Amino acid sequence: MTEREKAHRPEDLTRLFVERANAKDAEGLALLYEEEAVMAFPPGSQTVGRAAIQKLWAELLPRMPRFEPEPPLPTLISGDLALTSTPPKDGAGARAQVVRRQPDGTWLRVLDQPEFVRAPGADRP
């Protein structure tokens, strides 16, 4: 494992994610997450733990198009927790992450909801 830039602000995680995804760096992406992080992906399921997140990205990245930066919404911070979010450029849904300040002052993702979409039939009473 090589030394990689760390997130010194919660907002840095989104930029680092885009950079590492575009470099097809599954290990680097996984290092943006805490060891027991939970990612709500693929849609309809959850990927739990840094190792599983790295494995998932290693499988997906070779087939994925280039990621474009998305301007973040204002970050909400309460002590060592923060909520970061971005509206996708295509206007479909939203993305949100709960991140936690680490003992060294850097930030890592704890919960990651990479896309919010309505479940089929959610519009029906």
ROPA-734545 format. One record per atom (N, C-alpha, C): atom name; y, x negated, z. Coordinates in steps of 0.001 Angstrom, whole numbers. Layout:
@a: CA, Y: Y, X: X, Z: Z
...
// end
This chain:
@a: N, Y: -1177, X: -844, Z: 0
@a: CA, Y: 0, X: 0, Z: 0
@a: C, Y: 1241, X: -889, Z: 0
@a: N, Y: 2184, X: -568, Z: -868
@a: CA, Y: 3424, X: -1331, Z: -937
@a: C, Y: 4486, X: -654, Z: -80
@a: N, Y: 5504, X: -1414, Z: 308
@a: CA, Y: 6612, X: -860, Z: 1090
@a: C, Y: 7460, X: 3, Z: 176
@a: N, Y: 7719, X: 1221, Z: 602
@a: CA, Y: 8507, X: 2155, Z: -199
@a: C, Y: 9719, X: 2619, Z: 600
@a: N, Y: 10729, X: 3069, Z: -130
@a: CA, Y: 11922, X: 3608, Z: 508
@a: C, Y: 11535, X: 4806, Z: 1368
@a: N, Y: 12166, X: 4913, Z: 2524
@a: CA, Y: 11931, X: 6031, Z: 3429
@a: C, Y: 13133, X: 6964, Z: 3406
@a: N, Y: 12901, X: 8197, Z: 3824
@a: CA, Y: 13967, X: 9202, Z: 3879
@a: C, Y: 14746, X: 9024, Z: 5171
@a: N, Y: 15997, X: 8643, Z: 5057
@a: CA, Y: 16854, X: 8479, Z: 6236
@a: C, Y: 17637, X: 9751, Z: 6550
@a: N, Y: 17622, X: 10695, Z: 5608
@a: CA, Y: 18203, X: 12025, Z: 5800
@a: C, Y: 17176, X: 13014, Z: 5260
@a: N, Y: 17140, X: 14221, Z: 5784
@a: CA, Y: 16176, X: 15195, Z: 5256
@a: C, Y: 16287, X: 15385, Z: 3746
@a: N, Y: 17515, X: 15368, Z: 3237
@a: CA, Y: 17741, X: 15598, Z: 1808
@a: C, Y: 17153, X: 14493, Z: 934
@a: N, Y: 16948, X: 13307, Z: 1504
@a: CA, Y: 16381, X: 12205, Z: 727
@a: C, Y: 14970, X: 12517, Z: 243
@a: N, Y: 14248, X: 13367, Z: 963
@a: CA, Y: 12859, X: 13648, Z: 611
@a: C, Y: 12737, X: 14270, Z: -780
@a: N, Y: 13658, X: 15143, Z: -1136
@a: CA, Y: 13595, X: 15784, Z: -2455
@a: C, Y: 13810, X: 14750, Z: -3560
@a: N, Y: 14799, X: 13893, Z: -3384
@a: CA, Y: 15059, X: 12847, Z: -4394
@a: C, Y: 13863, X: 11915, Z: -4509
@a: N, Y: 13311, X: 11473, Z: -3376
@a: CA, Y: 12161, X: 10571, Z: -3398
@a: C, Y: 10947, X: 11244, Z: -4034
@a: N, Y: 10791, X: 12542, Z: -3767
@a: CA, Y: 9682, X: 13277, Z: -4376
@a: C, Y: 9785, X: 13232, Z: -5902
@a: N, Y: 10955, X: 13532, Z: -6437
@a: CA, Y: 11149, X: 13538, Z: -7897
@a: C, Y: 10908, X: 12147, Z: -8472
@a: N, Y: 11454, X: 11120, Z: -7826
@a: CA, Y: 11268, X: 9751, Z: -8323
@a: C, Y: 9790, X: 9371, Z: -8360
@a: N, Y: 9068, X: 9658, Z: -7291
@a: CA, Y: 7661, X: 9265, Z: -7213
@a: C, Y: 6778, X: 10117, Z: -8118
@a: N, Y: 7103, X: 11393, Z: -8249
@a: CA, Y: 6337, X: 12245, Z: -9170
@a: C, Y: 6507, X: 11748, Z: -10597
@a: N, Y: 7714, X: 11388, Z: -10988
@a: CA, Y: 7955, X: 10899, Z: -12341
@a: C, Y: 7309, X: 9544, Z: -12579
@a: N, Y: 7109, X: 8774, Z: -11513
@a: CA, Y: 6409, X: 7485, Z: -11623
@a: C, Y: 4892, X: 7670, Z: -11543
@a: N, Y: 4443, X: 8942, Z: -11389
@a: CA, Y: 3004, X: 9271, Z: -11266
@a: C, Y: 2383, X: 8548, Z: -10070
@a: N, Y: 3147, X: 8472, Z: -8969
@a: CA, Y: 2760, X: 7739, Z: -7767
@a: C, Y: 2237, X: 8709, Z: -6696
@a: N, Y: 966, X: 9057, Z: -6781
@a: CA, Y: 369, X: 10008, Z: -5834
@a: C, Y: 400, X: 9471, Z: -4408
@a: N, Y: 142, X: 8190, Z: -4236
@a: CA, Y: 180, X: 7610, Z: -2898
@a: C, Y: 1596, X: 7697, Z: -2326
@a: N, Y: 2585, X: 7363, Z: -3135
@a: CA, Y: 3967, X: 7435, Z: -2689
@a: C, Y: 4383, X: 8852, Z: -2334
@a: N, Y: 3920, X: 9840, Z: -3107
@a: CA, Y: 4212, X: 11227, Z: -2766
@a: C, Y: 3599, X: 11592, Z: -1427
@a: N, Y: 2344, X: 11212, Z: -1217
@a: CA, Y: 1656, X: 11542, Z: 30
@a: C, Y: 2365, X: 10927, Z: 1234
@a: N, Y: 2979, X: 9776, Z: 1053
@a: CA, Y: 3675, X: 9107, Z: 2155
@a: C, Y: 4956, X: 9832, Z: 2570
@a: N, Y: 5348, X: 10864, Z: 1823
@a: CA, Y: 6498, X: 11677, Z: 2201
@a: C, Y: 6099, X: 12775, Z: 3188
@a: N, Y: 4812, X: 12856, Z: 3505
@a: CA, Y: 4262, X: 13897, Z: 4375
@a: C, Y: 3705, X: 13285, Z: 5655
@a: N, Y: 3788, X: 14039, Z: 6762
@a: CA, Y: 3115, X: 13633, Z: 7987
@a: C, Y: 1600, X: 13679, Z: 7762
@a: N, Y: 861, X: 12990, Z: 8617
@a: CA, Y: -604, X: 12920, Z: 8492
@a: C, Y: -1266, X: 14291, Z: 8424
@a: N, Y: -789, X: 15263, Z: 9195
@a: CA, Y: -1414, X: 16593, Z: 9252
@a: C, Y: -563, X: 17659, Z: 8559
@a: N, Y: 262, X: 17263, Z: 7615
@a: CA, Y: 1140, X: 18202, Z: 6911
@a: C, Y: 325, X: 19260, Z: 6166
@a: N, Y: 983, X: 20383, Z: 5898
@a: CA, Y: 370, X: 21483, Z: 5149
@a: C, Y: 1261, X: 21793, Z: 3951
@a: N, Y: 649, X: 21812, Z: 2772
@a: CA, Y: 1355, X: 22147, Z: 1541
@a: C, Y: 740, X: 23420, Z: 971
@a: N, Y: 1568, X: 24405, Z: 692
@a: CA, Y: 1103, X: 25670, Z: 119
@a: C, Y: 959, X: 25502, Z: -1389
@a: N, Y: -61, X: 24764, Z: -1781
@a: CA, Y: -313, X: 24490, Z: -3198
@a: C, Y: -1728, X: 23978, Z: -3316
@a: N, Y: -2462, X: 24346, Z: -4351
@a: CA, Y: -2099, X: 25201, Z: -5469
@a: C, Y: -1799, X: 26636, Z: -5019
@a: N, Y: -1109, X: 27403, Z: -5887
@a: CA, Y: -725, X: 28762, Z: -5525
@a: C, Y: -1917, X: 29554, Z: -4967
@a: N, Y: -1652, X: 30218, Z: -3841
@a: CA, Y: -2688, X: 31027, Z: -3221
@a: C, Y: -3587, X: 30274, Z: -2264
@a: N, Y: -3357, X: 28969, Z: -2096
@a: CA, Y: -4181, X: 28191, Z: -1173
@a: C, Y: -3309, X: 27161, Z: -457
@a: N, Y: -3931, X: 26387, Z: 417
@a: CA, Y: -3213, X: 25352, Z: 1159
@a: C, Y: -3945, X: 24028, Z: 1034
@a: N, Y: -3185, X: 22951, Z: 1002
@a: CA, Y: -3731, X: 21605, Z: 1036
@a: C, Y: -3280, X: 21009, Z: 2361
@a: N, Y: -4240, X: 20584, Z: 3184
@a: CA, Y: -3947, X: 20159, Z: 4547
@a: C, Y: -4258, X: 18680, Z: 4730
@a: N, Y: -3275, X: 17937, Z: 5216
@a: CA, Y: -3441, X: 16522, Z: 5521
@a: C, Y: -2969, X: 15619, Z: 4400
@a: N, Y: -2438, X: 14474, Z: 4800
@a: CA, Y: -1891, X: 13518, Z: 3837
@a: C, Y: -2932, X: 13068, Z: 2812
@a: N, Y: -4159, X: 12802, Z: 3262
@a: CA, Y: -5195, X: 12332, Z: 2325
@a: C, Y: -5493, X: 13394, Z: 1267
@a: N, Y: -5586, X: 14651, Z: 1677
@a: CA, Y: -5859, X: 15731, Z: 721
@a: C, Y: -4671, X: 15935, Z: -219
@a: N, Y: -3460, X: 15789, Z: 308
@a: CA, Y: -2264, X: 15917, Z: -529
@a: C, Y: -2239, X: 14802, Z: -1574
@a: N, Y: -2578, X: 13578, Z: -1171
@a: CA, Y: -2628, X: 12477, Z: -2131
@a: C, Y: -3683, X: 12736, Z: -3206
@a: N, Y: -4843, X: 13212, Z: -2801
@a: CA, Y: -5917, X: 13511, Z: -3767
@a: C, Y: -5468, X: 14580, Z: -4759
@a: N, Y: -4819, X: 15627, Z: -4255
@a: CA, Y: -4340, X: 16690, Z: -5139
@a: C, Y: -3337, X: 16149, Z: -6152
@a: N, Y: -2357, X: 15363, Z: -5680
@a: CA, Y: -1354, X: 14814, Z: -6606
@a: C, Y: -1992, X: 13842, Z: -7597
@a: N, Y: -2977, X: 13078, Z: -7167
@a: CA, Y: -3650, X: 12156, Z: -8089
@a: C, Y: -4315, X: 12924, Z: -9230
@a: N, Y: -4818, X: 14111, Z: -8931
@a: CA, Y: -5442, X: 14942, Z: -9969
@a: C, Y: -4415, X: 15617, Z: -10866
@a: N, Y: -3283, X: 16044, Z: -10285
@a: CA, Y: -2298, X: 16824, Z: -11034
@a: C, Y: -1294, X: 16002, Z: -11830
@a: N, Y: -831, X: 14899, Z: -11265
@a: CA, Y: 279, X: 14152, Z: -11880
@a: C, Y: 39, X: 13719, Z: -13326
@a: N, Y: -1156, X: 13257, Z: -13694
@a: CA, Y: -1320, X: 12827, Z: -15082
@a: C, Y: -1055, X: 13931, Z: -16110
@a: N, Y: -1188, X: 15189, Z: -15712
@a: CA, Y: -1006, X: 16311, Z: -16638
@a: C, Y: 346, X: 16997, Z: -16505
@a: N, Y: 1162, X: 16540, Z: -15564
@a: CA, Y: 2417, X: 17238, Z: -15291
@a: C, Y: 3568, X: 16673, Z: -16109
@a: N, Y: 4501, X: 17568, Z: -16496
@a: CA, Y: 5695, X: 17090, Z: -17212
@a: C, Y: 6633, X: 16373, Z: -16248
@a: N, Y: 7661, X: 15792, Z: -16803
@a: CA, Y: 8667, X: 15092, Z: -16007
@a: C, Y: 9395, X: 16093, Z: -15104
@a: N, Y: 9625, X: 15701, Z: -13853
@a: CA, Y: 10368, X: 16531, Z: -12913
@a: C, Y: 11855, X: 16260, Z: -13097
@a: N, Y: 12656, X: 17301, Z: -13010
@a: CA, Y: 14107, X: 17161, Z: -13066
@a: C, Y: 14670, X: 17394, Z: -11676
@a: N, Y: 15658, X: 16598, Z: -11268
@a: CA, Y: 16274, X: 16820, Z: -9946
@a: C, Y: 16884, X: 18216, Z: -9857
@a: N, Y: 16757, X: 18829, Z: -8697
@a: CA, Y: 17355, X: 20136, Z: -8434
@a: C, Y: 18302, X: 19976, Z: -7248
@a: N, Y: 19538, X: 20431, Z: -7382
@a: CA, Y: 20484, X: 20265, Z: -6282
@a: C, Y: 20026, X: 21056, Z: -5059
@a: N, Y: 20014, X: 20420, Z: -3885
@a: CA, Y: 19534, X: 21102, Z: -2688
@a: C, Y: 20529, X: 22127, Z: -2159
@a: N, Y: 19982, X: 23116, Z: -1471
@a: CA, Y: 20800, X: 24048, Z: -700
@a: C, Y: 21154, X: 23348, Z: 612
@a: N, Y: 22112, X: 23855, Z: 1368
@a: CA, Y: 22457, X: 23213, Z: 2644
@a: C, Y: 21239, X: 23110, Z: 3568
@a: N, Y: 21096, X: 21958, Z: 4187
@a: CA, Y: 19991, X: 21710, Z: 5115
@a: C, Y: 20327, X: 22283, Z: 6482
@a: N, Y: 19335, X: 22904, Z: 7109
@a: CA, Y: 19473, X: 23396, Z: 8476
@a: C, Y: 18757, X: 22418, Z: 9390
@a: N, Y: 19459, X: 21902, Z: 10406
@a: CA, Y: 18868, X: 20921, Z: 11317
@a: C, Y: 18960, X: 21446, Z: 12744
@a: N, Y: 17844, X: 21344, Z: 13458
@a: CA, Y: 17786, X: 21676, Z: 14879
@a: C, Y: 16987, X: 20572, Z: 15558
@a: N, Y: 17685, X: 19659, Z: 16216
@a: CA, Y: 17010, X: 18552, Z: 16876
@a: C, Y: 16271, X: 17685, Z: 15870
@a: N, Y: 14961, X: 17569, Z: 16051
@a: CA, Y: 14151, X: 16730, Z: 15175
@a: C, Y: 13500, X: 17498, Z: 14034
@a: N, Y: 13848, X: 18779, Z: 13865
@a: CA, Y: 13322, X: 19587, Z: 12763
@a: C, Y: 14436, X: 19948, Z: 11811
@a: N, Y: 14081, X: 20066, Z: 10542
@a: CA, Y: 15058, X: 20495, Z: 9545
@a: C, Y: 14357, X: 21338, Z: 8495
@a: N, Y: 15128, X: 22238, Z: 7895
@a: CA, Y: 14645, X: 23049, Z: 6785
@a: C, Y: 15426, X: 22643, Z: 5556
@a: N, Y: 14714, X: 22154, Z: 4557
@a: CA, Y: 15339, X: 21797, Z: 3286
@a: C, Y: 14862, X: 22779, Z: 2235
@a: N, Y: 15696, X: 23018, Z: 1229
@a: CA, Y: 15307, X: 23947, Z: 169
@a: C, Y: 16092, X: 23645, Z: -1100
@a: N, Y: 15500, X: 24043, Z: -2203
@a: CA, Y: 16153, X: 23921, Z: -3504
@a: C, Y: 15822, X: 25158, Z: -4329
@a: N, Y: 16789, X: 25643, Z: -5088
@a: CA, Y: 16481, X: 26700, Z: -6047
@a: C, Y: 16009, X: 26039, Z: -7344
@a: N, Y: 14855, X: 26421, Z: -7877
@a: CA, Y: 14391, X: 25829, Z: -9131
@a: C, Y: 15382, X: 26078, Z: -10264
@a: N, Y: 15462, X: 25133, Z: -11175
@a: CA, Y: 16392, X: 25249, Z: -12300
@a: C, Y: 16103, X: 26468, Z: -13159
@a: N, Y: 14822, X: 26893, Z: -13193
@a: CA, Y: 14484, X: 28056, Z: -14013
@a: C, Y: 14831, X: 29377, Z: -13326
@a: N, Y: 15355, X: 29307, Z: -12087
@a: CA, Y: 15779, X: 30505, Z: -11378
@a: C, Y: 14642, X: 31330, Z: -10809
@a: N, Y: 13419, X: 30849, Z: -10911
@a: CA, Y: 12258, X: 31600, Z: -10432
@a: C, Y: 11926, X: 31191, Z: -9009
@a: N, Y: 12208, X: 32065, Z: -8058
@a: CA, Y: 11818, X: 31794, Z: -6675
@a: C, Y: 12671, X: 30752, Z: -5994
@a: N, Y: 12023, X: 29950, Z: -5151
@a: CA, Y: 12698, X: 28911, Z: -4383
@a: C, Y: 11657, X: 27909, Z: -3901
@a: N, Y: 12125, X: 26805, Z: -3357
@a: CA, Y: 11262, X: 25795, Z: -2747
@a: C, Y: 11808, X: 25527, Z: -1350
@a: N, Y: 10925, X: 25333, Z: -370
@a: CA, Y: 11388, X: 25060, Z: 990
@a: C, Y: 10411, X: 24139, Z: 1698
@a: N, Y: 10964, X: 23288, Z: 2564
@a: CA, Y: 10159, X: 22367, Z: 3346
@a: C, Y: 10698, X: 22297, Z: 4768
@a: N, Y: 9784, X: 22228, Z: 5725
@a: CA, Y: 10137, X: 21912, Z: 7099
@a: C, Y: 9834, X: 20427, Z: 7249
@a: N, Y: 10821, X: 19682, Z: 7720
@a: CA, Y: 10665, X: 18238, Z: 7862
@a: C, Y: 10951, X: 17850, Z: 9310
@a: N, Y: 10376, X: 16711, Z: 9721
@a: CA, Y: 10534, X: 16291, Z: 11109
@a: C, Y: 11005, X: 14838, Z: 11155
@a: N, Y: 11960, X: 14597, Z: 12069
@a: CA, Y: 12427, X: 13234, Z: 12304
@a: C, Y: 11304, X: 12458, Z: 13005
@a: N, Y: 11037, X: 11272, Z: 12513
@a: CA, Y: 9998, X: 10409, Z: 13056
@a: C, Y: 10590, X: 9495, Z: 14124
@a: N, Y: 9760, X: 8857, Z: 14936
@a: CA, Y: 10272, X: 7971, Z: 15989
@a: C, Y: 11215, X: 6876, Z: 15483
@a: N, Y: 11043, X: 6436, Z: 14216
@a: CA, Y: 11921, X: 5396, Z: 13676
@a: C, Y: 13203, X: 5953, Z: 13071
@a: N, Y: 13406, X: 7295, Z: 13174
@a: CA, Y: 14622, X: 7920, Z: 12659
@a: C, Y: 14511, X: 8427, Z: 11238
@a: N, Y: 13424, X: 8126, Z: 10539
@a: CA, Y: 13240, X: 8628, Z: 9182
@a: C, Y: 12644, X: 10039, Z: 9241
@a: N, Y: 12528, X: 10678, Z: 8088
@a: CA, Y: 12067, X: 12066, Z: 8014
@a: C, Y: 10834, X: 12167, Z: 7126
@a: N, Y: 9911, X: 13074, Z: 7500
@a: CA, Y: 8719, X: 13374, Z: 6699
@a: C, Y: 8520, X: 14886, Z: 6647
@a: N, Y: 7875, X: 15335, Z: 5584
@a: CA, Y: 7557, X: 16753, Z: 5442
@a: C, Y: 6396, X: 17132, Z: 6357
@a: N, Y: 6527, X: 18309, Z: 6975
@a: CA, Y: 5480, X: 18865, Z: 7829
@a: C, Y: 4859, X: 20077, Z: 7136
@a: N, Y: 5709, X: 20949, Z: 6614
@a: CA, Y: 5289, X: 22137, Z: 5877
@a: C, Y: 6015, X: 22135, Z: 4539
@a: N, Y: 5286, X: 22395, Z: 3474
@a: CA, Y: 5884, X: 22366, Z: 2134
@a: C, Y: 5464, X: 23612, Z: 1375
@a: N, Y: 6448, X: 24411, Z: 1015
@a: CA, Y: 6233, X: 25591, Z: 170
@a: C, Y: 6923, X: 25280, Z: -1152
@a: N, Y: 6176, X: 24670, Z: -2114
@a: CA, Y: 6833, X: 24229, Z: -3346
@a: C, Y: 7297, X: 25345, Z: -4259
@a: N, Y: 6793, X: 26550, Z: -4046
@a: CA, Y: 7299, X: 27671, Z: -4835
@a: C, Y: 7046, X: 28973, Z: -4076
@a: N, Y: 8042, X: 29813, Z: -4117
@a: CA, Y: 7903, X: 31164, Z: -3575
@a: C, Y: 7847, X: 32102, Z: -4769
@a: N, Y: 6783, X: 32822, Z: -4870
@a: CA, Y: 6662, X: 33823, Z: -5929
@a: C, Y: 6102, X: 35089, Z: -5291
@a: N, Y: 6462, X: 36202, Z: -5873
@a: CA, Y: 5954, X: 37467, Z: -5370
@a: C, Y: 4486, X: 37616, Z: -5711
@a: N, Y: 3759, X: 38105, Z: -4746
@a: CA, Y: 2346, X: 38389, Z: -4988
@a: C, Y: 2262, X: 39557, Z: -5968
@a: N, Y: 1226, X: 39565, Z: -6824
@a: CA, Y: 1070, X: 40701, Z: -7735
@a: C, Y: 1031, X: 42011, Z: -6947
@a: N, Y: 1775, X: 42984, Z: -7405
@a: CA, Y: 1798, X: 44281, Z: -6750
@a: C, Y: 2738, X: 44369, Z: -5567
@a: N, Y: 3487, X: 43314, Z: -5285
@a: CA, Y: 4378, X: 43311, Z: -4118
@a: C, Y: 5524, X: 44304, Z: -4287
@a: N, Y: 5825, X: 44704, Z: -5504
@a: CA, Y: 6906, X: 45656, Z: -5739
@a: C, Y: 6480, X: 47095, Z: -5469
@a: N, Y: 5186, X: 47315, Z: -5348
@a: CA, Y: 4687, X: 48676, Z: -5147
@a: C, Y: 4711, X: 49048, Z: -3669
@a: N, Y: 5008, X: 50316, Z: -3359
@a: CA, Y: 5009, X: 50764, Z: -1962
@a: C, Y: 3614, X: 50825, Z: -1370
// end
